[in-house]
Amino acid sequence: MSGRWNGVPAAPERSGWHWVEDGDGLRPLMWRGEDWPDHESRGEWRDGFAVLSPSDLRLARYYGPVAMPDAVAERFRLGVSFALA
C-alpha cells in the first residue's frame, strides 16, 4: 500500500482479521465491521489486549486481510473476546 493509510481496512463493512504493522510489529488485528453483533464495538480494532480506533493506526502500514481457515479465525475471535472480558 502506498501513501498514508486512514486506519480503515478494505471492505470495512465486514468483520475480519487483517495484517497491520505498527510500533508493536506486524500482527493480525480484528476489525469489527457493520456485521459485528455488538453495536458499540463496531468500527474499531482489537488485538486481544487493546482497543484501537482507526485514528490510532493512521501511521501504521496495512497489508490486507489475513487468509486463514474459518475455524482458525473463529478461535482467534473467541480468544480476543475472552481476553477483553
HELIX and SHEET records of a PDB file:
HELIX    1   1 HIS A   39  SER A   41  5                                   3    
HELIX    2   2 PRO A   54  LEU A   57  5                                   4    
HELIX    3   3 ASP A   70  LEU A   84  1                                  15    
SHEET    1   A 5 VAL A  51  LEU A  52  0                                        
SHEET    2   A 5 GLU A  44  ARG A  46 -1                                        
SHEET    3   A 5 GLY A  25  ARG A  32 -1                                        
SHEET    4   A 5 GLY A  16  ASP A  22 -1                                        
SHEET    5   A 5 ARG A  61  PRO A  65 -1                                        
END                                                                             
